[in-house]
């Protein structure tokens, strides 16, 4: 097992771009914090692309990619920073399609902004009538916590409802605040004994889709040794990259590094002390120089 104190903290990703043809870059926590764009990260991605690399933004956002493009435009992340986007929402639609084709009544837990998941596939039914429930988040993630949903989840479990988790993230940092995601509700449901199918990182199906997408963009299949994952989620980005057989760089954010999202050798050692698969480097923000 690699000594976590040996994970280098770097200021420039440029040396780690050598020999790579593609980056799989997380969005929330790397490209923005839900409010502010990280322009140094966008510049780094743009320089990698200018050198012939392909940037796929791989997000656990529970919405199809076109919706995420619109969000990035609003926040101010330039389109020059990426070639294409793949989301857990895209992967979720495949699972929803399968459930609908099997004739299952499908309910929804999450905000109305995520209803694009169902467009052209299924019409959500009230939870009391659902046989499968899609969880894309909390109804009001500014005020609610997983404890808010204990009674709802218990009733679903009692009826044997299975869950599709459209965003495996447990939490994200939004404008300096930590908020809960669908993954936190899915974990609570699993802890009750409920059945959950996850779409997105760290699960392999979304990585297979990502490799296919990159190959489409480049017009050729890619060697995984030439792919680099970049993200701030230890249990999603870093664990998912390890499972997919690719190297990863950890980007500090408030999710694991605490308020302010800054890391030192000591905090990196603490974060990865009990993690078997380590990133090849860590950064206090994605940057080229």
CORNORTA-V139006 format. One record per pair of residues at least 24 apart in sequence whose ideal C-beta (glycine too) atoms are under 7 Angstrom apart, sorted by the first residue. I is the first residue (numbers start at 1). J is the second residue. Records with the same first field share a line. If there is no record, write none. Layout:
BEGIN
I: J ; J
END
This chain:
BEGIN
1: 276
2: 278
4: 268 ; 269 ; 272 ; 273 ; 278
5: 265 ; 269
7: 268 ; 272 ; 278 ; 279 ; 281 ; 282
8: 281
9: 263 ; 265 ; 268 ; 282 ; 283
10: 281 ; 283
11: 287
12: 287 ; 288 ; 289
13: 44 ; 249 ; 283 ; 286 ; 287 ; 288
14: 288 ; 289
16: 228 ; 249 ; 281
17: 48 ; 53
19: 226
20: 53 ; 226 ; 227 ; 228
21: 53 ; 54 ; 218 ; 222 ; 226
22: 53 ; 54 ; 56 ; 214 ; 222 ; 226 ; 227
23: 48 ; 53 ; 55 ; 228 ; 230
24: 56 ; 58 ; 210 ; 227 ; 229
25: 55 ; 57 ; 58 ; 230
26: 58 ; 59 ; 230 ; 231 ; 232 ; 233 ; 237
27: 57 ; 59 ; 61
28: 59 ; 172
29: 172 ; 173 ; 232 ; 251 ; 253 ; 255
30: 230 ; 231 ; 232 ; 251 ; 286
31: 57 ; 77
32: 75 ; 77
33: 173 ; 174 ; 175
34: 172 ; 174 ; 175
35: 174 ; 175
37: 75 ; 76 ; 77
38: 285 ; 286
40: 285 ; 286 ; 287
41: 285 ; 286 ; 287
42: 77 ; 78 ; 81
43: 288
44: 286 ; 287 ; 288
45: 81 ; 82
46: 80 ; 81
47: 288
49: 83
54: 83 ; 214 ; 217 ; 218
55: 81 ; 82 ; 83
56: 83 ; 84 ; 86 ; 210 ; 213 ; 214
57: 82 ; 85
58: 86 ; 201 ; 210
59: 85 ; 87 ; 88
60: 88 ; 167 ; 168 ; 169 ; 200 ; 201 ; 236
61: 87 ; 88 ; 89 ; 167
62: 88 ; 89 ; 92 ; 110 ; 114 ; 117 ; 136 ; 137 ; 166 ; 167 ; 182
63: 87 ; 89 ; 114 ; 116 ; 117
64: 89 ; 90 ; 93 ; 116
65: 90
67: 116
83: 217
84: 213 ; 217
86: 206 ; 209 ; 210 ; 213
88: 166 ; 167 ; 168 ; 199 ; 200 ; 206
89: 117 ; 166
91: 199 ; 200 ; 205 ; 206 ; 209
92: 117 ; 134 ; 164 ; 166 ; 199
93: 117 ; 121
95: 164 ; 197 ; 199
96: 121 ; 122 ; 134 ; 164
97: 121
99: 132
104: 131 ; 132
105: 129 ; 130 ; 131
106: 130 ; 132 ; 134
107: 133
108: 133 ; 134
109: 133 ; 135 ; 185
110: 135 ; 136 ; 137 ; 139 ; 182
111: 137 ; 139
117: 166
127: 152 ; 156
130: 161
131: 161
132: 161 ; 162 ; 164
133: 161 ; 163
134: 164 ; 166
135: 163 ; 165 ; 166 ; 182 ; 185 ; 186
136: 166 ; 167 ; 182
137: 167 ; 181 ; 182
138: 180 ; 185
141: 179 ; 180
142: 179
145: 180
146: 180 ; 184 ; 185 ; 188
149: 185 ; 188
153: 188 ; 189 ; 192 ; 194
154: 192
156: 194
157: 189 ; 192 ; 193 ; 194
162: 195
163: 189 ; 194 ; 195 ; 196
164: 197 ; 199
165: 196 ; 198 ; 199
166: 199
167: 200
168: 198 ; 200 ; 201 ; 236
169: 233 ; 236
171: 255
172: 255
173: 253 ; 254 ; 255 ; 261
176: 254
178: 254 ; 255
201: 236 ; 237 ; 240
202: 235 ; 236 ; 239 ; 240 ; 243
204: 243 ; 244
207: 240 ; 244
230: 286
234: 271 ; 275
238: 277 ; 279
239: 277
242: 277
247: 280
248: 279 ; 280
249: 279 ; 280 ; 281 ; 282 ; 283
250: 279 ; 282
251: 283 ; 285 ; 286
252: 282 ; 283 ; 284
END
